[in-house]
Amino acid sequence: MPNGYAQFLRPAFVAQEATAMVGILFTSVYGLLAIVGGILGYRQADSKPSLISGLISGTLLLVAAGLQLQQQQSGLWLAIAVSLLLVIVFIVRLLKTRKFMPAGLMTAFGVATLIALGSS
């Protein structure tokens, strides 16, 4: 490959890496939000299901982010699956309670995460 050709492709590669990093960042933050939300749900409402589901889903999202950092395709698919599941659960909860916190926040951030993952 001629040297000039490699330099021509470099900006596209850097842009692709940056896009992937945005997806990883969103996945990580969504995982932390799920964990913190589960802990808060337990402390405020003594909800063990909130604690368990928050810890499990948050941990899965953090594992997915780690796998994505290692450039493993399974991390992307795990992040999409968990995020999609959480978005569905929180949309149902939002429609039921009509309260933005926590269902609306988690739905909005879940959709943003899915968009970021879809573009990576």
C-alpha positions, 0 to 999 in steps of 0.5 A, a space after each residue: 500500500 502506498 504511503 499516501 493511501 494510508 494517510 488518506 484512510 487515517 482520518 476515517 479510521 480515527 473518526 470510526 474509533 471516536 464514534 465507537 468510544 462514544 458508544 462505549 461511554 454511553 454504555 458505561 454511563 447507562 450501566 452506572 445509572 442502572 446501578 445507582 438507580 437500583 441502590 436508590 430504589 432499594 434505599 427509598 422504597 425498600 425495593 429488593 427487585 430494584 436493587 437486584 435488577 439495577 445491579 445485574 443490568 448495570 454490571 452487564 452494561 459495564 461488562 459490555 463496555 469492557 468487551 467493546 474496549 477490547 474490540 469484541 463484537 459480543 460487547 456491542 451486541 450485549 450492550 444493545 440487548 441490555 439497553 433495549 430490554 431496559 428501554 422496554 421495561 422503563 417505557 412500560 413503567 413510564 406509561 404506568 406511573 406517568 412520572 419522569 423519575 426514574 422511568 423517563 430518565 432511564 428511557 431517554 438515556 437508554 434510547 440515547 445509548 442505543 443511538 450511540 451504539 447504532 452509529 458505532 
